[in-house]
Amino acid sequence: MPHDKPSARKPRPAISMLFKCCNVYSRVFLNHAGNAYAGHCPRCARPVRVKAVPGGRRGRIWIAE
Ligand SMILES: [Zn+2]
């Protein structure tokens, strides 16, 4: 990607998550270990965790049932 400049801090990867409990969208960020996306519902704080798959699965919307 020619427009990508190398930078000291990379943005943390995130996925879009639909929390069905409250019907709200939120971003869920990769954890420190880099093996899962972990976050919680912005409304009811319900925890959610999605295993990170190397090489993909971005650009789709995840649903926390
Ligand atoms: Zn919720």
N, CA, C, O and the ligand as a Tripos MOL2 file, in Angstrom:
@<TRIPOS>MOLECULE
protein
  261   259    66     0     0
PROTEIN
NO_CHARGES

@<TRIPOS>ATOM
      1 N           0.8370   -1.2020    0.0000 N.3       1 MET1
      2 CA          0.0000    0.0000    0.0000 C.3       1 MET1
      3 C           0.8670    1.2450    0.0000 C.2       1 MET1
      4 O           1.4630    1.5690    1.0280 O.2       1 MET1
      5 N           0.9580    1.9420   -1.0990 N.am      2 PRO2
      6 CA          1.9090    3.0570   -1.2370 C.3       2 PRO2
      7 C           1.5950    4.2360   -0.3330 C.2       2 PRO2
      8 O           2.4950    5.0150   -0.0190 O.2       2 PRO2
      9 N           0.3720    4.3910    0.0900 N.am      3 HIS3
     10 CA          0.0270    5.5580    0.8960 C.3       3 HIS3
     11 C           0.2280    5.3170    2.3910 C.2       3 HIS3
     12 O           0.0760    6.2260    3.2070 O.2       3 HIS3
     13 N           0.5680    4.0910    2.7270 N.am      4 ASP4
     14 CA          0.7910    3.8070    4.1360 C.3       4 ASP4
     15 C           2.1790    4.2430    4.5540 C.2       4 ASP4
     16 O           3.1820    3.7740    4.0150 O.2       4 ASP4
     17 N           2.2270    5.1300    5.5040 N.am      5 LYS5
     18 CA          3.5140    5.5460    6.0280 C.3       5 LYS5
     19 C           3.8590    4.6860    7.2280 C.2       5 LYS5
     20 O           2.9930    4.3510    8.0350 O.2       5 LYS5
     21 N           5.1040    4.3390    7.3350 N.am      6 PRO6
     22 CA          5.4830    3.6190    8.5520 C.3       6 PRO6
     23 C           5.3640    4.5580    9.7550 C.2       6 PRO6
     24 O           5.7940    5.7100    9.6990 O.2       6 PRO6
     25 N           4.7960    4.0690   10.8050 N.am      7 SER7
     26 CA          4.6430    4.9280   11.9630 C.3       7 SER7
     27 C           5.0030    4.1650   13.2220 C.2       7 SER7
     28 O           4.9720    2.9350   13.2500 O.2       7 SER7
     29 N           5.3350    4.8930   14.2380 N.am      8 ALA8
     30 CA          5.7880    4.2740   15.4740 C.3       8 ALA8
     31 C           4.6630    3.4690   16.1250 C.2       8 ALA8
     32 O           4.8530    2.3380   16.5710 O.2       8 ALA8
     33 N           3.4920    4.0920   16.1620 N.am      9 ARG9
     34 CA          2.4040    3.3500   16.7830 C.3       9 ARG9
     35 C           1.3760    2.9450   15.7410 C.2       9 ARG9
     36 O           0.8000    3.7730   15.0350 O.2       9 ARG9
     37 N           1.1770    1.6730   15.6770 N.am     10 LYS10
     38 CA          0.1650    1.1650   14.7640 C.3      10 LYS10
     39 C          -1.1740    1.2290   15.4690 C.2      10 LYS10
     40 O          -1.2600    0.9730   16.6690 O.2      10 LYS10
     41 N          -2.2120    1.5670   14.7380 N.am     11 PRO11
     42 CA         -3.5360    1.5110   15.3560 C.3      11 PRO11
     43 C          -3.8800    0.0560   15.6650 C.2      11 PRO11
     44 O          -3.5490   -0.8570   14.9080 O.2      11 PRO11
     45 N          -4.5390   -0.1270   16.7740 N.am     12 ARG12
     46 CA         -4.9170   -1.4900   17.1180 C.3      12 ARG12
     47 C          -6.0290   -1.9690   16.2120 C.2      12 ARG12
     48 O          -6.9940   -1.2440   15.9690 O.2      12 ARG12
     49 N          -5.9030   -3.1740   15.7150 N.am     13 PRO13
     50 CA         -6.9790   -3.7090   14.8810 C.3      13 PRO13
     51 C          -8.2730   -3.7980   15.6700 C.2      13 PRO13
     52 O          -8.2860   -4.0740   16.8700 O.2      13 PRO13
     53 N          -9.3430   -3.5580   14.9620 N.am     14 ALA14
     54 CA        -10.6480   -3.6230   15.6260 C.3      14 ALA14
     55 C         -11.6610   -4.2210   14.6790 C.2      14 ALA14
     56 O         -11.4930   -4.1650   13.4600 O.2      14 ALA14
     57 N         -12.6870   -4.7800   15.2240 N.am     15 ILE15
     58 CA        -13.7850   -5.2950   14.4220 C.3      15 ILE15
     59 C         -15.0740   -4.6050   14.8550 C.2      15 ILE15
     60 O         -15.1940   -4.1020   15.9720 O.2      15 ILE15
     61 N         -16.0110   -4.5990   13.9510 N.am     16 SER16
     62 CA        -17.3190   -4.0440   14.2780 C.3      16 SER16
     63 C         -18.1810   -5.1590   14.8560 C.2      16 SER16
     64 O         -18.2550   -6.2610   14.3130 O.2      16 SER16
     65 N         -18.8170   -4.8460   15.9520 N.am     17 MET17
     66 CA        -19.6190   -5.8560   16.6280 C.3      17 MET17
     67 C         -21.0210   -5.3440   16.8750 C.2      17 MET17
     68 O         -21.2210   -4.2330   17.3660 O.2      17 MET17
     69 N         -21.9830   -6.1720   16.5280 N.am     18 LEU18
     70 CA        -23.3660   -5.8380   16.8780 C.3      18 LEU18
     71 C         -23.7330   -6.6040   18.1410 C.2      18 LEU18
     72 O         -23.6960   -7.8330   18.1760 O.2      18 LEU18
     73 N         -24.0830   -5.8600   19.1640 N.am     19 PHE19
     74 CA        -24.5070   -6.4790   20.4130 C.3      19 PHE19
     75 C         -26.0220   -6.6390   20.3760 C.2      19 PHE19
     76 O         -26.7720   -5.6670   20.4610 O.2      19 PHE19
     77 N         -26.4400   -7.8670   20.2480 N.am     20 LYS20
     78 CA        -27.8740   -8.0960   20.1150 C.3      20 LYS20
     79 C         -28.6170   -7.8360   21.4160 C.2      20 LYS20
     80 O         -29.8180   -7.5650   21.4140 O.2      20 LYS20
     81 N         -27.8950   -7.9200   22.5210 N.am     21 CYS21
     82 CA        -28.5500   -7.7020   23.8170 C.3      21 CYS21
     83 C         -29.1830   -6.3210   23.8700 C.2      21 CYS21
     84 O         -30.2800   -6.1520   24.4020 O.2      21 CYS21
     85 N         -28.4850   -5.3310   23.3130 N.am     22 CYS22
     86 CA        -29.0000   -3.9590   23.3600 C.3      22 CYS22
     87 C         -29.2020   -3.3780   21.9720 C.2      22 CYS22
     88 O         -29.6010   -2.2220   21.8270 O.2      22 CYS22
     89 N         -28.9220   -4.1900   20.9380 N.am     23 ASN23
     90 CA        -29.0560   -3.7540   19.5690 C.3      23 ASN23
     91 C         -28.2280   -2.5050   19.2670 C.2      23 ASN23
     92 O         -28.7210   -1.5500   18.6680 O.2      23 ASN23
     93 N         -26.9700   -2.5270   19.6890 N.am     24 VAL24
     94 CA        -26.0710   -1.4150   19.4240 C.3      24 VAL24
     95 C         -24.7870   -1.9510   18.7890 C.2      24 VAL24
     96 O         -24.3780   -3.0910   19.0070 O.2      24 VAL24
     97 N         -24.1770   -1.0760   17.9950 N.am     25 TYR25
     98 CA        -22.8970   -1.4190   17.3910 C.3      25 TYR25
     99 C         -21.7750   -0.8170   18.2140 C.2      25 TYR25
    100 O         -21.9080    0.2600   18.7950 O.2      25 TYR25
    101 N         -20.6730   -1.5360   18.2470 N.am     26 SER26
    102 CA        -19.4950   -0.9770   18.8950 C.3      26 SER26
    103 C         -18.2620   -1.5950   18.2620 C.2      26 SER26
    104 O         -18.3460   -2.6050   17.5630 O.2      26 SER26
    105 N         -17.1180   -0.9780   18.5130 N.am     27 ARG27
    106 CA        -15.8700   -1.5370   18.0230 C.3      27 ARG27
    107 C         -15.2560   -2.3690   19.1340 C.2      27 ARG27
    108 O         -15.3030   -2.0140   20.3120 O.2      27 ARG27
    109 N         -14.6840   -3.4780   18.7220 N.am     28 VAL28
    110 CA        -14.0330   -4.3570   19.6870 C.3      28 VAL28
    111 C         -12.5860   -4.4990   19.2490 C.2      28 VAL28
    112 O         -12.3070   -4.8270   18.0950 O.2      28 VAL28
    113 N         -11.6760   -4.2550   20.1640 N.am     29 PHE29
    114 CA        -10.2610   -4.1890   19.8140 C.3      29 PHE29
    115 C          -9.5240   -5.4760   20.1510 C.2      29 PHE29
    116 O          -9.9040   -6.2450   21.0350 O.2      29 PHE29
    117 N          -8.4590   -5.6620   19.4040 N.am     30 LEU30
    118 CA         -7.6050   -6.8200   19.6310 C.3      30 LEU30
    119 C          -6.9770   -6.7200   21.0190 C.2      30 LEU30
    120 O          -6.5490   -5.6470   21.4440 O.2      30 LEU30
    121 N          -6.9280   -7.8390   21.7090 N.am     31 ASN31
    122 CA         -6.3400   -7.8090   23.0500 C.3      31 ASN31
    123 C          -4.8140   -7.7610   22.9680 C.2      31 ASN31
    124 O          -4.2260   -7.8100   21.8880 O.2      31 ASN31
    125 N          -4.2020   -7.6650   24.1320 N.am     32 HIS32
    126 CA         -2.7530   -7.4920   24.1540 C.3      32 HIS32
    127 C          -2.0130   -8.7200   23.6460 C.2      32 HIS32
    128 O          -0.9380   -8.6130   23.0550 O.2      32 HIS32
    129 N          -2.5880   -9.8610   23.8770 N.am     33 ALA33
    130 CA         -1.9550  -11.0850   23.3980 C.3      33 ALA33
    131 C          -2.0710  -11.2250   21.8850 C.2      33 ALA33
    132 O          -1.3220  -11.9760   21.2600 O.2      33 ALA33
    133 N          -3.0150  -10.4940   21.3060 N.am     34 GLY34
    134 CA         -3.1750  -10.5300   19.8650 C.3      34 GLY34
    135 C          -3.8980  -11.7670   19.3640 C.2      34 GLY34
    136 O          -3.8730  -12.0590   18.1680 O.2      34 GLY34
    137 N          -4.5330  -12.4850   20.2500 N.am     35 ASN35
    138 CA         -5.1880  -13.7170   19.8110 C.3      35 ASN35
    139 C          -6.7080  -13.6560   19.8580 C.2      35 ASN35
    140 O          -7.3890  -14.6060   19.4710 O.2      35 ASN35
    141 N          -7.2300  -12.5390   20.3320 N.am     36 ALA36
    142 CA         -8.6820  -12.4400   20.4060 C.3      36 ALA36
    143 C          -9.1020  -10.9790   20.4440 C.2      36 ALA36
    144 O          -8.3630  -10.1080   20.9020 O.2      36 ALA36
    145 N         -10.3020  -10.7390   19.9540 N.am     37 TYR37
    146 CA        -10.9060   -9.4230   20.0920 C.3      37 TYR37
    147 C         -11.7780   -9.4650   21.3390 C.2      37 TYR37
    148 O         -12.6540  -10.3200   21.4760 O.2      37 TYR37
    149 N         -11.5280   -8.5430   22.2270 N.am     38 ALA38
    150 CA        -12.2650   -8.5760   23.4900 C.3      38 ALA38
    151 C         -12.8010   -7.1960   23.8040 C.2      38 ALA38
    152 O         -12.1120   -6.1910   23.6300 O.2      38 ALA38
    153 N         -14.0240   -7.1590   24.2620 N.am     39 GLY39
    154 CA        -14.6340   -5.8880   24.6120 C.3      39 GLY39
    155 C         -15.9170   -6.1460   25.3580 C.2      39 GLY39
    156 O         -16.1680   -7.2430   25.8570 O.2      39 GLY39
    157 N         -16.7250   -5.1030   25.4220 N.am     40 HIS40
    158 CA        -17.9880   -5.2830   26.1100 C.3      40 HIS40
    159 C         -19.0260   -4.3570   25.5180 C.2      40 HIS40
    160 O         -18.7090   -3.3570   24.8740 O.2      40 HIS40
    161 N         -20.2520   -4.7110   25.7470 N.am     41 CYS41
    162 CA        -21.3730   -3.9290   25.2630 C.3      41 CYS41
    163 C         -21.3390   -2.5450   25.8970 C.2      41 CYS41
    164 O         -21.1970   -2.4220   27.1130 O.2      41 CYS41
    165 N         -21.4690   -1.5010   25.0800 N.am     42 PRO42
    166 CA        -21.4070   -0.1350   25.6200 C.3      42 PRO42
    167 C         -22.5850    0.2050   26.5140 C.2      42 PRO42
    168 O         -22.5270    1.1750   27.2700 O.2      42 PRO42
    169 N         -23.6270   -0.5600   26.4420 N.am     43 ARG43
    170 CA        -24.8000   -0.2230   27.2500 C.3      43 ARG43
    171 C         -24.8960   -1.0480   28.5250 C.2      43 ARG43
    172 O         -25.0970   -0.5040   29.6110 O.2      43 ARG43
    173 N         -24.7540   -2.3510   28.3920 N.am     44 CYS44
    174 CA        -24.9650   -3.1970   29.5770 C.3      44 CYS44
    175 C         -23.6690   -3.8510   30.0500 C.2      44 CYS44
    176 O         -23.6680   -4.6140   31.0160 O.2      44 CYS44
    177 N         -22.5610   -3.5440   29.3590 N.am     45 ALA45
    178 CA        -21.2450   -4.0260   29.7800 C.3      45 ALA45
    179 C         -21.0900   -5.5440   29.6970 C.2      45 ALA45
    180 O         -20.2170   -6.1280   30.3390 O.2      45 ALA45
    181 N         -21.9270   -6.1530   28.9200 N.am     46 ARG46
    182 CA        -21.8020   -7.5830   28.7020 C.3      46 ARG46
    183 C         -20.4850   -7.8560   27.9760 C.2      46 ARG46
    184 O         -20.2170   -7.2620   26.9320 O.2      46 ARG46
    185 N         -19.6710   -8.7450   28.5220 N.am     47 PRO47
    186 CA        -18.3930   -9.0170   27.8730 C.3      47 PRO47
    187 C         -18.5500   -9.8520   26.6110 C.2      47 PRO47
    188 O         -19.4440  -10.6910   26.5080 O.2      47 PRO47
    189 N         -17.6660   -9.6050   25.6610 N.am     48 VAL48
    190 CA        -17.6950  -10.4000   24.4450 C.3      48 VAL48
    191 C         -16.2520  -10.6670   24.0230 C.2      48 VAL48
    192 O         -15.3500   -9.8640   24.2620 O.2      48 VAL48
    193 N         -16.0690  -11.8160   23.3900 N.am     49 ARG49
    194 CA        -14.7260  -12.2050   23.0100 C.3      49 ARG49
    195 C         -14.8040  -12.9880   21.7010 C.2      49 ARG49
    196 O         -15.5850  -13.9310   21.5750 O.2      49 ARG49
    197 N         -13.9930  -12.5900   20.7410 N.am     50 VAL50
    198 CA        -13.9700  -13.2820   19.4550 C.3      50 VAL50
    199 C         -12.5440  -13.7010   19.1730 C.2      50 VAL50
    200 O         -11.6290  -12.8800   19.2320 O.2      50 VAL50
    201 N         -12.3520  -14.9430   18.8740 N.am     51 LYS51
    202 CA        -11.0230  -15.4250   18.5630 C.3      51 LYS51
    203 C         -10.5310  -14.7860   17.2690 C.2      51 LYS51
    204 O         -11.2460  -14.7550   16.2670 O.2      51 LYS51
    205 N          -9.3020  -14.2770   17.3020 N.am     52 ALA52
    206 CA         -8.7480  -13.6510   16.1100 C.3      52 ALA52
    207 C          -8.2800  -14.7230   15.1440 C.2      52 ALA52
    208 O          -7.6320  -15.6950   15.5320 O.2      52 ALA52
    209 N          -8.6180  -14.5280   13.8860 N.am     53 VAL53
    210 CA         -8.2070  -15.4680   12.8570 C.3      53 VAL53
    211 C          -7.1110  -14.8190   12.0300 C.2      53 VAL53
    212 O          -7.3370  -13.7700   11.4270 O.2      53 VAL53
    213 N          -5.9250  -15.4200   11.9900 N.am     54 PRO54
    214 CA         -4.8320  -14.8170   11.2340 C.3      54 PRO54
    215 C          -5.2100  -14.6410    9.7620 C.2      54 PRO54
    216 O          -5.7510  -15.5470    9.1270 O.2      54 PRO54
    217 N          -4.9150  -13.4700    9.2510 N.am     55 GLY55
    218 CA         -5.0900  -13.2470    7.8270 C.3      55 GLY55
    219 C          -6.4660  -12.8120    7.4030 C.2      55 GLY55
    220 O          -6.7090  -12.6510    6.2070 O.2      55 GLY55
    221 N          -7.3800  -12.6130    8.3340 N.am     56 GLY56
    222 CA         -8.6350  -12.1760    7.7860 C.3      56 GLY56
    223 C          -9.7580  -11.9270    8.7500 C.2      56 GLY56
    224 O          -9.5480  -11.6530    9.9320 O.2      56 GLY56
    225 N         -10.9380  -12.0250    8.2280 N.am     57 ARG57
    226 CA        -12.1590  -11.8290    8.9670 C.3      57 ARG57
    227 C         -12.4050  -10.3610    9.2740 C.2      57 ARG57
    228 O         -13.2910  -10.0420   10.0660 O.2      57 ARG57
    229 N         -11.6560   -9.4780    8.6770 N.am     58 ARG58
    230 CA        -11.9680   -8.0800    8.9240 C.3      58 ARG58
    231 C         -12.8930   -7.5950    7.8430 C.2      58 ARG58
    232 O         -12.9880   -8.1960    6.7730 O.2      58 ARG58
    233 N         -13.5730   -6.5080    8.1230 N.am     59 GLY59
    234 CA        -14.4750   -5.9590    7.1320 C.3      59 GLY59
    235 C         -15.8520   -6.5620    7.2010 C.2      59 GLY59
    236 O         -16.7410   -6.1750    6.4410 O.2      59 GLY59
    237 N         -16.0390   -7.4880    8.0850 N.am     60 ARG60
    238 CA        -17.3950   -7.9840    8.2710 C.3      60 ARG60
    239 C         -17.8660   -7.5250    9.6450 C.2      60 ARG60
    240 O         -17.0890   -7.0440   10.4700 O.2      60 ARG60
    241 N         -19.1390   -7.6880    9.8540 N.am     61 ILE61
    242 CA        -19.6800   -7.2840   11.1390 C.3      61 ILE61
    243 C         -19.9710   -8.5330   11.9570 C.2      61 ILE61
    244 O         -20.6260   -9.4660   11.4940 O.2      61 ILE61
    245 N         -19.4860   -8.5240   13.1400 N.am     62 TRP62
    246 CA        -19.6900   -9.6570   14.0410 C.3      62 TRP62
    247 C         -20.9460   -9.4200   14.8560 C.2      62 TRP62
    248 O         -21.3430   -8.2860   15.1260 O.2      62 TRP62
    249 N         -21.5420  -10.5100   15.2300 N.am     63 ILE63
    250 CA        -22.7610  -10.3970   16.0350 C.3      63 ILE63
    251 C         -22.5590  -11.1320   17.3520 C.2      63 ILE63
    252 O         -22.2650  -12.3270   17.3810 O.2      63 ILE63
    253 N         -22.7230  -10.3920   18.4320 N.am     64 ALA64
    254 CA        -22.6730  -10.9960   19.7520 C.3      64 ALA64
    255 C         -24.0970  -11.3850   20.1210 C.2      64 ALA64
    256 O         -24.9280  -10.5270   20.4170 O.2      64 ALA64
    257 N         -24.3660  -12.6650   20.1000 N.am     65 GLU65
    258 CA        -25.7300  -13.1240   20.3580 C.3      65 GLU65
    259 C         -26.0720  -12.9690   21.8270 C.2      65 GLU65
    260 O         -27.1820  -13.3030   22.2420 O.2      65 GLU65
    261 ZN        -25.9440   -4.9940   25.9680 Zn       66 ZN66
@<TRIPOS>BOND
     1     1     2 1
     2     2     3 1
     3     3     4 2
     4     3     5 am
     5     5     6 1
     6     6     7 1
     7     7     8 2
     8     7     9 am
     9     9    10 1
    10    10    11 1
    11    11    12 2
    12    11    13 am
    13    13    14 1
    14    14    15 1
    15    15    16 2
    16    15    17 am
    17    17    18 1
    18    18    19 1
    19    19    20 2
    20    19    21 am
    21    21    22 1
    22    22    23 1
    23    23    24 2
    24    23    25 am
    25    25    26 1
    26    26    27 1
    27    27    28 2
    28    27    29 am
    29    29    30 1
    30    30    31 1
    31    31    32 2
    32    31    33 am
    33    33    34 1
    34    34    35 1
    35    35    36 2
    36    35    37 am
    37    37    38 1
    38    38    39 1
    39    39    40 2
    40    39    41 am
    41    41    42 1
    42    42    43 1
    43    43    44 2
    44    43    45 am
    45    45    46 1
    46    46    47 1
    47    47    48 2
    48    47    49 am
    49    49    50 1
    50    50    51 1
    51    51    52 2
    52    51    53 am
    53    53    54 1
    54    54    55 1
    55    55    56 2
    56    55    57 am
    57    57    58 1
    58    58    59 1
    59    59    60 2
    60    59    61 am
    61    61    62 1
    62    62    63 1
    63    63    64 2
    64    63    65 am
    65    65    66 1
    66    66    67 1
    67    67    68 2
    68    67    69 am
    69    69    70 1
    70    70    71 1
    71    71    72 2
    72    71    73 am
    73    73    74 1
    74    74    75 1
    75    75    76 2
    76    75    77 am
    77    77    78 1
    78    78    79 1
    79    79    80 2
    80    79    81 am
    81    81    82 1
    82    82    83 1
    83    83    84 2
    84    83    85 am
    85    85    86 1
    86    86    87 1
    87    87    88 2
    88    87    89 am
    89    89    90 1
    90    90    91 1
    91    91    92 2
    92    91    93 am
    93    93    94 1
    94    94    95 1
    95    95    96 2
    96    95    97 am
    97    97    98 1
    98    98    99 1
    99    99   100 2
   100    99   101 am
   101   101   102 1
   102   102   103 1
   103   103   104 2
   104   103   105 am
   105   105   106 1
   106   106   107 1
   107   107   108 2
   108   107   109 am
   109   109   110 1
   110   110   111 1
   111   111   112 2
   112   111   113 am
   113   113   114 1
   114   114   115 1
   115   115   116 2
   116   115   117 am
   117   117   118 1
   118   118   119 1
   119   119   120 2
   120   119   121 am
   121   121   122 1
   122   122   123 1
   123   123   124 2
   124   123   125 am
   125   125   126 1
   126   126   127 1
   127   127   128 2
   128   127   129 am
   129   129   130 1
   130   130   131 1
   131   131   132 2
   132   131   133 am
   133   133   134 1
   134   134   135 1
   135   135   136 2
   136   135   137 am
   137   137   138 1
   138   138   139 1
   139   139   140 2
   140   139   141 am
   141   141   142 1
   142   142   143 1
   143   143   144 2
   144   143   145 am
   145   145   146 1
   146   146   147 1
   147   147   148 2
   148   147   149 am
   149   149   150 1
   150   150   151 1
   151   151   152 2
   152   151   153 am
   153   153   154 1
   154   154   155 1
   155   155   156 2
   156   155   157 am
   157   157   158 1
   158   158   159 1
   159   159   160 2
   160   159   161 am
   161   161   162 1
   162   162   163 1
   163   163   164 2
   164   163   165 am
   165   165   166 1
   166   166   167 1
   167   167   168 2
   168   167   169 am
   169   169   170 1
   170   170   171 1
   171   171   172 2
   172   171   173 am
   173   173   174 1
   174   174   175 1
   175   175   176 2
   176   175   177 am
   177   177   178 1
   178   178   179 1
   179   179   180 2
   180   179   181 am
   181   181   182 1
   182   182   183 1
   183   183   184 2
   184   183   185 am
   185   185   186 1
   186   186   187 1
   187   187   188 2
   188   187   189 am
   189   189   190 1
   190   190   191 1
   191   191   192 2
   192   191   193 am
   193   193   194 1
   194   194   195 1
   195   195   196 2
   196   195   197 am
   197   197   198 1
   198   198   199 1
   199   199   200 2
   200   199   201 am
   201   201   202 1
   202   202   203 1
   203   203   204 2
   204   203   205 am
   205   205   206 1
   206   206   207 1
   207   207   208 2
   208   207   209 am
   209   209   210 1
   210   210   211 1
   211   211   212 2
   212   211   213 am
   213   213   214 1
   214   214   215 1
   215   215   216 2
   216   215   217 am
   217   217   218 1
   218   218   219 1
   219   219   220 2
   220   219   221 am
   221   221   222 1
   222   222   223 1
   223   223   224 2
   224   223   225 am
   225   225   226 1
   226   226   227 1
   227   227   228 2
   228   227   229 am
   229   229   230 1
   230   230   231 1
   231   231   232 2
   232   231   233 am
   233   233   234 1
   234   234   235 1
   235   235   236 2
   236   235   237 am
   237   237   238 1
   238   238   239 1
   239   239   240 2
   240   239   241 am
   241   241   242 1
   242   242   243 1
   243   243   244 2
   244   243   245 am
   245   245   246 1
   246   246   247 1
   247   247   248 2
   248   247   249 am
   249   249   250 1
   250   250   251 1
   251   251   252 2
   252   251   253 am
   253   253   254 1
   254   254   255 1
   255   255   256 2
   256   255   257 am
   257   257   258 1
   258   258   259 1
   259   259   260 2
@<TRIPOS>SUBSTRUCTURE
     1 MET1         2 RESIDUE 1 A MET
     2 PRO2         6 RESIDUE 1 A PRO
     3 HIS3        10 RESIDUE 1 A HIS
     4 ASP4        14 RESIDUE 1 A ASP
     5 LYS5        18 RESIDUE 1 A LYS
     6 PRO6        22 RESIDUE 1 A PRO
     7 SER7        26 RESIDUE 1 A SER
     8 ALA8        30 RESIDUE 1 A ALA
     9 ARG9        34 RESIDUE 1 A ARG
    10 LYS10       38 RESIDUE 1 A LYS
    11 PRO11       42 RESIDUE 1 A PRO
    12 ARG12       46 RESIDUE 1 A ARG
    13 PRO13       50 RESIDUE 1 A PRO
    14 ALA14       54 RESIDUE 1 A ALA
    15 ILE15       58 RESIDUE 1 A ILE
    16 SER16       62 RESIDUE 1 A SER
    17 MET17       66 RESIDUE 1 A MET
    18 LEU18       70 RESIDUE 1 A LEU
    19 PHE19       74 RESIDUE 1 A PHE
    20 LYS20       78 RESIDUE 1 A LYS
    21 CYS21       82 RESIDUE 1 A CYS
    22 CYS22       86 RESIDUE 1 A CYS
    23 ASN23       90 RESIDUE 1 A ASN
    24 VAL24       94 RESIDUE 1 A VAL
    25 TYR25       98 RESIDUE 1 A TYR
    26 SER26      102 RESIDUE 1 A SER
    27 ARG27      106 RESIDUE 1 A ARG
    28 VAL28      110 RESIDUE 1 A VAL
    29 PHE29      114 RESIDUE 1 A PHE
    30 LEU30      118 RESIDUE 1 A LEU
    31 ASN31      122 RESIDUE 1 A ASN
    32 HIS32      126 RESIDUE 1 A HIS
    33 ALA33      130 RESIDUE 1 A ALA
    34 GLY34      134 RESIDUE 1 A GLY
    35 ASN35      138 RESIDUE 1 A ASN
    36 ALA36      142 RESIDUE 1 A ALA
    37 TYR37      146 RESIDUE 1 A TYR
    38 ALA38      150 RESIDUE 1 A ALA
    39 GLY39      154 RESIDUE 1 A GLY
    40 HIS40      158 RESIDUE 1 A HIS
    41 CYS41      162 RESIDUE 1 A CYS
    42 PRO42      166 RESIDUE 1 A PRO
    43 ARG43      170 RESIDUE 1 A ARG
    44 CYS44      174 RESIDUE 1 A CYS
    45 ALA45      178 RESIDUE 1 A ALA
    46 ARG46      182 RESIDUE 1 A ARG
    47 PRO47      186 RESIDUE 1 A PRO
    48 VAL48      190 RESIDUE 1 A VAL
    49 ARG49      194 RESIDUE 1 A ARG
    50 VAL50      198 RESIDUE 1 A VAL
    51 LYS51      202 RESIDUE 1 A LYS
    52 ALA52      206 RESIDUE 1 A ALA
    53 VAL53      210 RESIDUE 1 A VAL
    54 PRO54      214 RESIDUE 1 A PRO
    55 GLY55      218 RESIDUE 1 A GLY
    56 GLY56      222 RESIDUE 1 A GLY
    57 ARG57      226 RESIDUE 1 A ARG
    58 ARG58      230 RESIDUE 1 A ARG
    59 GLY59      234 RESIDUE 1 A GLY
    60 ARG60      238 RESIDUE 1 A ARG
    61 ILE61      242 RESIDUE 1 A ILE
    62 TRP62      246 RESIDUE 1 A TRP
    63 ILE63      250 RESIDUE 1 A ILE
    64 ALA64      254 RESIDUE 1 A ALA
    65 GLU65      258 RESIDUE 1 A GLU
    66 ZN66       261 GROUP 0 **** ****
